[in-house]
Amino acid sequence: MSGNITLLAETFAAAKREHRAALIGYLPAGFPTVDGGIAALTAILEGGADIVEVGLPHSDPVLDGPIIQTAADIALRGGTRIKDVIRTVREVYHATGKPVLVMSYWNPISRYGIERFTTELAEAGGAGCILPDLPVQESAEWRAHATARGLATVFVVAPSSEDERLHEITAAGSGFVYASALMGVTGSRKSVGEAASTLVRRIRAVTDLPVCVGIGISTAEQAAAVADFADGVIVGSALVKTLLDAPDVYTGADAVRTFAAELARGVRGHESSAAR
């Protein structure tokens, strides 16, 4: 079975026709439980997100801030494994028909086996994988397996990336480019600075792939501001915190659905200059 990279491309194209950015949500699999995570991710898509990222919990999440670290720890202590991540992808995709990607550090996938992981992700209906710590120059084997199975390979670029490096990363990637709005780890910020819009312009100079901005976006107002210049707006820590703050799984699913709807209104109410 082939993965859903085509569905991912169609989703960005549909958002562009509507003159808006796509809304992308993130939660780690297994948080607060495997079933609870599936319900919450489904609720985020039902609330108005176009795409979701399913985090693969890792014991050493060096790029994640304290909120996502806390959620990943809860998932790991609950016994979450890669099979649960794949199950999450499968059930969320079949419940919504929307693109579902995995976001993972490289070490767990390498240990699991590239062919095994890409095969299972594609069979589950996954659209691809975001790999924030896999160096492009070491990614050929992964990309070969991912491409053969219809999966996108999304790399993360930072404001500090040199132009030559941007060209190298975007040439190797597929699906979209993940542009980090800020230097540092994930987490909510009071504002998303000029660095993000500058980085998006620099990325657009070297690729036709959609450019999505994440890290630090936590309100509908910030989402609307980023939607003015990006093809996609990624919200992670703020959704995780919403779920962390909920007293139970059912309340949590309702809370993230409501929050996703607020973010979606922000994105949809702000016509993207990128999509005009």
MIFIKE-449904 format. One record per residue: residue in three letters; x, y, z of N, C-alpha, C in turn. Coordinates in steps of 0.05 Angstrom, whole numbers, padded with zeros to 5 digits, always signed. Atoms other than C-alpha are relative to their C-alpha. Layout:
ALAXYZXYZXYZ...
***
This chain:
MET+00017-00024+00000+00000+00000+00000+00017+00025+00000SER-00015-00025+00002+00024+00070-00017-00010+00020+00021GLY+00007-00021-00019+00025+00127+00033-00015+00023-00013ASN+00018-00021+00008-00014+00191+00028+00013+00027-00006ILE-00013-00026+00007+00036+00243+00003-00017+00016-00020THR+00017-00014+00019-00013+00259-00053-00023+00014+00014LEU+00021-00013-00016-00068+00274-00003+00011+00025+00014LEU-00013-00023-00013-00019+00320+00033+00002+00023-00020ALA-00002-00020+00020-00006+00358-00032-00027+00012-00007GLU+00028-00009+00006-00081+00362-00047-00011+00018+00022THR+00010-00016-00022-00094+00391+00022+00012+00028-00001PHE-00012-00026+00003-00044+00447+00012-00012+00015-00024ALA+00012-00012+00024-00072+00460-00057-00028+00011+00005ALA+00027-00008-00006-00143+00464-00030+00001+00026+00018ALA-00003-00024-00017-00121+00514+00024+00007+00024-00017LYS-00010-00022+00017-00086+00556-00028-00023+00011-00017ARG+00023-00009+00016-00150+00558-00071-00019+00016+00017GLU+00017-00015-00019-00186+00584-00009+00014+00025+00010HIS-00016-00023-00008-00132+00638-00002+00006+00001+00030ARG-00006+00001-00029-00111+00615+00066+00023-00020+00004ALA-00021+00020-00008-00056+00576+00102-00014-00025+00011ALA+00010+00025-00012-00067+00504+00124+00007+00001+00030LEU-00005+00002-00029-00073+00491+00199+00009-00028+00007ILE-00012+00026-00007-00029+00435+00227+00002-00002+00030GLY-00002+00005-00029-00037+00407+00297+00019-00022+00007TYR-00019+00021-00010+00010+00364+00338-00007-00009+00028LEU+00000+00012-00026+00004+00316+00396+00017-00025-00001PRO-00014+00025-00001+00048+00259+00418-00019-00024+00002ALA+00016+00024-00003+00019+00189+00410+00002-00010+00029GLY-00001+00011-00027+00000+00155+00475-00006+00019+00022PHE+00005-00021-00020-00018+00220+00510-00028+00010-00002PRO-00007+00010-00027-00055+00219+00556+00001-00030+00002THR-00001+00028+00004-00067+00147+00536+00000-00004-00030VAL+00001+00004+00029-00064+00114+00467-00028+00006-00010ASP+00027-00006+00010-00140+00116+00460-00007+00029+00004GLY+00005-00029-00004-00143+00186+00490+00014+00017-00020GLY-00014-00015+00021-00091+00210+00441-00013-00001-00027ILE+00015+00004+00026-00129+00181+00382-00025+00018+00000ALA+00024-00016-00002-00192+00216+00407+00007+00030-00002ALA-00007-00028+00000-00156+00282+00417+00010+00009-00028LEU-00009-00007+00027-00121+00282+00349-00024+00001-00020THR+00024-00001+00017-00187+00265+00315-00016+00025+00005ALA+00015-00024-00007-00220+00322+00353+00013+00025-00012ILE-00014-00023+00012-00166+00371+00329-00007+00003-00029LEU+00007-00001+00028-00181+00352+00257-00030+00007-00003GLU+00028-00006+00002-00256+00355+00269-00005+00030+00007GLY+00003-00028-00007-00247+00424+00300+00008+00019-00022GLY-00007-00017+00022-00217+00451+00236+00028-00001-00010ALA-00028+00004+00011-00144+00430+00229-00002-00015-00026ASP-00001+00013+00026-00125+00407+00160+00017-00025+00000ILE-00021+00020-00001-00067+00362+00179+00007-00004+00030VAL-00012+00003-00026-00040+00331+00243+00027-00015-00001GLU-00026+00013-00004+00029+00309+00266-00003-00017+00025VAL+00001+00019-00023+00032+00248+00312+00029-00003+00010GLY-00027+00002-00011+00093+00253+00357+00007-00028+00008LEU-00009+00026-00010+00133+00190+00369+00016+00005+00026PRO-00013-00008-00025+00151+00196+00443+00028-00012+00003HIS-00028+00008-00002+00225+00193+00457+00011+00008+00028SER-00010-00004-00027+00264+00189+00522+00019+00024+00003ASP-00019-00023+00000+00312+00245+00502-00008+00020-00021PRO+00011-00019+00020+00271+00298+00466+00014+00027+00001VAL-00017-00023-00004+00327+00349+00460-00011+00026-00013LEU+00010-00023+00014+00289+00396+00414-00027+00009+00012ASP+00026-00007-00010+00225+00397+00455+00002+00014+00027GLY+00001-00015-00025+00207+00445+00511-00014-00017+00022PRO+00010+00015-00023+00180+00425+00579-00029-00011-00003ILE+00028+00009+00003+00106+00419+00558-00001-00026-00015ILE+00000+00024+00017+00119+00368+00503+00016-00022+00014GLN-00016+00020-00015+00172+00333+00546-00018-00014+00021THR+00018+00011-00020+00119+00324+00601-00019-00020-00012ALA+00019+00018+00014+00069+00294+00552+00014-00025-00010ALA-00014+00024+00010+00121+00248+00521+00007-00019+00023ASP-00006+00016-00023+00141+00224+00590-00025-00016+00010ILE+00025+00014-00007+00068+00208+00606-00005-00023-00019ALA+00004+00021+00020+00063+00169+00541+00019-00023+00004LEU-00020+00021-00004+00127+00130+00554-00006-00016+00025ARG+00006+00014-00025+00108+00114+00626-00025-00017-00003GLY+00024+00016+00006+00042+00089+00597+00005-00024-00018GLY-00008+00023+00017+00080+00039+00554-00003+00004-00030THR+00003-00005+00028+00072+00073+00487+00024-00009-00016ARG-00021+00010+00017+00111+00039+00432-00006+00008-00029ILE+00004-00008+00028+00119+00048+00357-00025-00012-00012LYS+00025+00012+00010+00062+00000+00344-00025+00017+00007ASP+00022-00018-00009+00017+00048+00383+00000+00026-00017VAL-00002-00023+00017+00042+00106+00341-00013-00006-00027ILE+00012+00009+00026+00024+00068+00277-00030-00003+00002ARG+00029+00003-00004-00044+00050+00306-00013+00027+00001THR+00012-00027-00001-00056+00123+00322-00003+00012-00027VAL+00002-00010+00027-00040+00143+00251-00023-00013-00015ARG+00021+00015+00015-00086+00089+00223-00028+00009+00009GLU+00027-00006-00009-00145+00105+00267-00008+00030-00005VAL+00006-00028+00005-00140+00181+00260-00005+00005-00029TYR+00004-00004+00029-00133+00177+00185-00027-00012-00009HIS+00025+00013+00009-00191+00128+00177-00025+00015+00011ALA+00022-00015-00012-00235+00171+00223-00006+00026-00014THR+00003-00027+00011-00223+00236+00186+00006+00002-00030GLY-00007-00002+00028-00194+00223+00117+00020+00022-00006LYS-00018-00022+00004-00144+00279+00129+00029-00010+00004PRO-00028+00009-00001-00067+00275+00124+00010-00002+00029VAL-00012+00004-00026-00032+00247+00185+00030-00007-00004LEU-00029+00005+00002+00044+00250+00192+00010-00008+00027VAL-00014+00005-00025+00092+00224+00245+00023+00020+00002MET-00024-00016-00006+00142+00270+00277+00017-00015+00019SER-00017+00018-00016+00201+00232+00305+00029+00007-00001TYR-00029+00000+00000+00272+00235+00327+00010-00025-00015TRP-00010+00021+00018+00316+00191+00284+00006-00026+00014ASN-00010+00025-00013+00342+00141+00335-00021-00022+00002PRO+00019+00022-00002+00277+00103+00348-00007-00013-00027ILE+00005+00011+00026+00264+00095+00274+00023-00017-00010SER-00024+00015+00008+00335+00073+00260+00001-00027+00014ARG-00001+00025-00015+00330+00020+00315-00023-00019-00010TYR+00023+00015+00008+00262-00003+00291+00004-00013-00028GLY-00005+00009+00027+00285-00010+00219-00014+00018-00020ILE+00011-00020+00018+00274+00039+00162-00021-00013-00018GLU+00019+00013+00018+00240-00010+00115-00026-00008+00015ARG+00023+00008-00016+00195-00037+00170-00018+00024+00007PHE+00015-00023-00008+00175+00032+00194-00015+00013-00023THR+00014-00013+00022+00160+00062+00126-00022-00017-00012THR+00021+00018+00009+00121+00000+00105-00024+00002+00018GLU+00023-00001-00018+00078+00002+00167-00014+00027+00000LEU+00012-00026+00001+00068+00077+00163-00017+00004-00025ALA+00016-00002+00025+00045+00073+00091-00025-00017+00001GLU+00023+00018-00002-00001+00014+00105-00021+00012+00019ALA+00019-00012-00018-00033+00055+00161-00013+00025-00012GLY+00011-00023+00013-00048+00111+00112+00014+00026+00006GLY-00016-00024-00007+00006+00159+00137+00008+00015-00025ALA-00007-00018+00022+00025+00218+00094+00031+00004-00001GLY-00029-00004+00000+00099+00221+00114+00010+00003+00028CYS-00013-00002-00025+00147+00236+00169+00017+00026+00002ILE-00016-00023-00005+00179+00298+00199+00023-00009+00017LEU-00024+00011-00013+00251+00284+00220+00019+00023+00008PRO-00015-00025-00007+00280+00344+00258+00030-00004+00005ASP-00028+00003-00007+00347+00313+00276+00015-00019-00019LEU-00014+00016+00020+00363+00271+00214+00015+00018-00020PRO-00015-00017+00019+00420+00305+00175-00007-00008-00028VAL+00007+00006+00028+00402+00311+00102+00021-00018-00014GLN-00022+00015+00013+00470+00283+00081+00000-00030+00009GLU+00002+00028-00009+00453+00219+00120-00027-00012-00005SER+00029+00007+00002+00381+00213+00096-00006-00016-00025ALA+00005+00013+00027+00389+00177+00028-00016-00026+00003GLU+00014+00026-00003+00367+00108+00053-00029+00004+00009TRP+00028-00006-00009+00307+00136+00090-00016+00011-00024ARG+00015-00012+00022+00286+00178+00030-00007-00019-00022ALA+00006+00020+00021+00291+00120-00018-00024-00018+00008HIS+00022+00017-00010+00245+00077+00025-00026+00016+00002ALA+00024-00017-00003+00197+00135+00039-00012+00006-00028THR+00010-00006+00027+00192+00154-00035-00013-00024-00012ALA+00011+00025+00011+00180+00082-00055-00027-00006+00011ARG+00025+00007-00013+00122+00079-00007-00020+00024+00001GLY+00018-00022+00002+00090+00146-00023-00002+00017+00025LEU-00001-00015-00025+00112+00181+00041+00017+00025-00004ALA-00015-00025+00001+00135+00253+00048+00023-00001+00021THR-00022-00004-00019+00202+00269+00082+00002+00030+00005VAL+00000-00029-00007+00197+00336+00118+00023+00006+00018PHE-00022-00009-00017+00259+00370+00144-00006+00026+00013VAL+00004-00024-00015+00262+00426+00194+00024+00019-00006VAL-00021-00020+00004+00301+00490+00178-00003+00023+00020ALA-00001-00020-00021+00321+00544+00227+00008+00027-00012PRO-00008-00027+00010+00331+00620+00219+00030+00003-00005SER-00029-00002+00002+00405+00608+00226+00012-00014-00025SER-00009+00015+00023+00409+00564+00164+00010+00018-00022GLU-00011-00015+00023+00454+00591+00109-00015-00007-00025ASP+00015+00004+00025+00426+00598+00039+00007-00026-00014GLU-00009+00025+00013+00467+00540+00012-00012-00024+00014ARG+00011+00021-00015+00442+00497+00068-00031-00003-00005LEU+00029+00000+00006+00369+00517+00054-00005-00014-00026HIS+00003+00012+00026+00378+00496-00018+00004-00030+00002GLU-00006+00029-00004+00407+00428+00003-00023-00014+00014ILE+00021+00013-00015+00352+00414+00053-00026-00001-00016THR+00026+00000+00015+00293+00435+00009+00001-00018-00025ALA-00002+00017+00024+00320+00397-00051-00004-00030+00008ALA+00003+00028-00009+00321+00333-00009-00028-00006+00011GLY+00025+00004-00013+00254+00343+00025-00024-00003-00019SER+00025+00003+00016+00183+00330+00001-00024+00006+00019GLY+00024-00005-00016+00112+00346+00024-00002+00030+00007PHE-00002-00028-00006+00129+00413+00056+00026+00005+00015VAL-00023-00007-00016+00185+00450+00092-00010+00010+00026TYR+00007-00009-00027+00180+00459+00167+00019+00022+00008ALA-00017-00023-00007+00206+00529+00183-00003+00006+00029SER+00001-00007-00028+00224+00541+00255-00002+00030+00004ALA+00004-00029-00003+00197+00609+00275+00021+00013+00018LEU-00019-00011-00020+00249+00616+00330+00023-00019+00004MET-00022+00017-00008+00315+00590+00352-00008-00012+00028GLY+00006+00012-00027+00310+00542+00412-00020-00022-00002VAL+00018+00023-00002+00263+00488+00436-00029+00009-00004THR+00029-00005+00004+00188+00482+00425-00012+00012+00026GLY+00014-00012-00023+00140+00520+00470-00014+00026-00009SER+00015-00024+00006+00092+00578+00471+00017+00025+00004ARG-00013-00026-00003+00118+00649+00461-00020+00022-00001LYS+00019-00023+00001+00086+00717+00469-00002+00011-00027SER+00001-00010+00027+00103+00736+00398+00016-00017-00018VAL-00015+00014+00020+00128+00706+00334+00013+00021-00017GLY-00014-00023+00011+00181+00752+00307+00004+00001-00030GLU-00006-00005+00029+00205+00778+00240+00017-00022-00011ALA-00017+00022+00010+00254+00720+00236-00015-00020-00016ALA+00016+00020+00014+00198+00674+00214-00007+00009-00029SER+00008-00009+00027+00174+00716+00155+00025+00003-00018THR-00025-00001+00016+00246+00728+00133+00009-00027-00009LEU-00007+00027+00008+00260+00654+00135-00018-00011-00021VAL+00018+00010+00020+00198+00638+00095+00007+00011-00027ARG-00008-00012+00025+00220+00687+00041+00025-00013-00011ARG-00025+00013+00008+00289+00656+00039-00005-00029-00010ILE+00006+00027+00009+00260+00586+00033-00014+00000-00027ARG+00015-00001+00025+00213+00606-00022+00018+00007-00024ALA-00019-00006+00021+00272+00631-00062+00014-00025-00012VAL-00015+00024+00009+00299+00560-00067-00018-00025-00005THR+00018+00024+00004+00237+00514-00070-00029+00009-00005ASP+00029-00004+00005+00165+00509-00093-00017-00015+00021LEU+00014+00014-00020+00147+00465-00034-00015+00019+00019PRO+00013-00017-00020+00095+00493+00015+00019+00004+00024VAL-00017-00006-00023+00129+00527+00074-00019+00004+00024CYS+00017-00001-00024+00097+00516+00143+00017+00009+00024VAL-00015-00011-00022+00118+00554+00205-00011-00011+00027GLY+00008+00009-00026+00118+00525+00275+00020+00009+00021ILE-00015-00006-00024+00149+00532+00344-00007+00028+00010GLY+00006-00025-00013+00121+00586+00389-00028+00011-00005ILE+00027-00010+00007+00051+00594+00359-00021-00011+00020SER+00018+00010-00021-00001+00590+00415-00027+00013+00001THR+00026-00014-00001-00060+00636+00400-00010+00003-00029ALA+00012-00005+00026-00109+00648+00343+00011+00025-00013GLU-00012-00025+00011-00079+00718+00335+00027-00006-00012GLN-00026+00007+00011-00009+00690+00326-00003-00017-00025ALA+00005+00017+00023-00036+00637+00278-00008+00017-00024ALA+00009-00018+00021-00070+00692+00237+00024+00016-00011ALA-00023-00016+00009-00006+00733+00235+00019-00017-00017VAL-00017+00017+00016+00035+00674+00210-00013-00008-00026ALA+00015+00008+00024-00019+00655+00160+00002+00022-00022ASP-00003-00021+00020-00006+00722+00126+00023-00005-00019PHE-00024+00003+00018+00061+00698+00099+00008-00029-00004ALA-00008+00029+00003+00064+00621+00106-00022-00016-00013ASP+00019+00018+00012+00030+00563+00071-00014-00017+00021GLY+00011+00016-00021+00017+00528+00137+00009+00011+00027VAL-00005-00009-00027+00013+00544+00211+00000-00025+00018ILE-00003+00024-00016+00037+00490+00260-00003+00008+00030VAL+00004-00005-00028+00012+00490+00332+00004-00027+00015GLY-00006+00024-00015+00040+00439+00381-00003+00003+00030SER+00000-00002-00030+00056+00459+00453-00026+00010+00011ALA+00024-00011-00011-00007+00500+00462-00023-00020+00000LEU+00020+00021+00000-00051+00441+00442+00007-00021+00021VAL-00009+00019-00021-00010+00395+00487-00008+00010+00028LYS+00006-00012-00026-00019+00443+00545-00030+00000+00006THR+00029+00001-00003-00094+00446+00533-00009-00028+00009LEU+00006+00028-00008-00096+00370+00539+00011-00006+00028LEU-00012+00004-00027-00050+00370+00600-00018+00012+00022ASP+00016-00015-00019-00095+00420+00635-00028-00012+00005ALA+00027+00011-00002-00159+00379+00624-00001-00021+00022PRO+00003+00019-00022-00186+00337+00682-00003-00029-00008ASP+00003+00028+00010-00201+00276+00639+00001+00000-00030VAL-00004+00003+00029-00195+00248+00569-00023+00013-00016TYR+00023-00010+00016-00265+00267+00546-00001+00031+00000THR-00002-00029-00001-00259+00338+00571+00023+00011-00017GLY-00023-00008+00016-00191+00342+00539-00005+00000-00030ALA+00007+00001+00028-00217+00320+00471-00017+00024-00008ASP+00017-00023+00006-00271+00373+00474+00016+00026+00001ALA-00016-00025-00003-00221+00426+00496+00018+00004-00024VAL-00017-00004+00023-00173+00413+00439-00016+00004-00026ARG+00018-00005+00023-00231+00411+00389-00007+00030-00001THR+00008-00029-00001-00253+00480+00413+00024+00018-00006PHE-00024-00016+00005-00182+00507+00412+00007-00001-00030ALA-00006+00003+00028-00170+00479+00342-00020+00017-00017ALA+00019-00016+00015-00234+00514+00319+00007+00030+00002GLU-00009-00027-00003-00208+00580+00347+00024+00006-00018LEU-00023-00003+00017-00142+00571+00311-00008+00000-00029ALA+00009+00001+00028-00178+00552+00247-00014+00026-00008ARG+00013-00026+00007-00220+00615+00250+00021+00021-00004GLY-00022-00019+00003-00156+00655+00259+00013-00003-00027VAL-00013+00005+00025-00124+00622+00199-00018+00006-00024ARG+00019-00004+00022-00186+00624+00155-00010+00029-00002GLY+00009-00028+00001-00203+00695+00174+00021+00019-00009HIS-00022-00017+00008-00136+00719+00150+00010-00009-00027GLU-00008+00008+00027-00125+00716+00075+00030+00000-00003SER-00029+00002+00002-00055+00692+00063+00011+00013-00025SER-00013-00012+00023-00012+00735+00018+00015-00021-00016ALA-00014+00021+00015+00025+00671+00000-00019-00014-00019ALA+00019+00016+00016-00039+00641-00029-00015+00017-00020ARG+00015-00017+00019-00064+00701-00068+00009-00004-00028
***
